[in-house]
Amino acid sequence: MTSALTQVRAAAEEGGHEVVNELLFEPIWFGVIAIVAFLALLATLWAFRNTLALDPHGVAEGHVDPDSGRGTSAH
């Protein structure tokens, strides 16, 4: 049984170059897609900034949240 490294060395010594796995597109585009995905996630995060300030129950100011007691019978 030969290892993959041995096969690569044998192919290099023969002078042949065999493409094992060809990429779908140029390598630079993987970075471009990653940056675009990061910026899309950042835009989503940025869209929801300061939403706690719009809280109708006043939780941000320290008032009691009326929804915190739901499902309990104790008052």
Secondary structure, 3 states (H helix, E strand, C coil): CCCHHHHHHHHHHHCCCCCCCCCCCCHHHHHHHHHHHHHHHHHHHHHCCCCHHHCCCCHHHCCCCCCCCCCCCCC
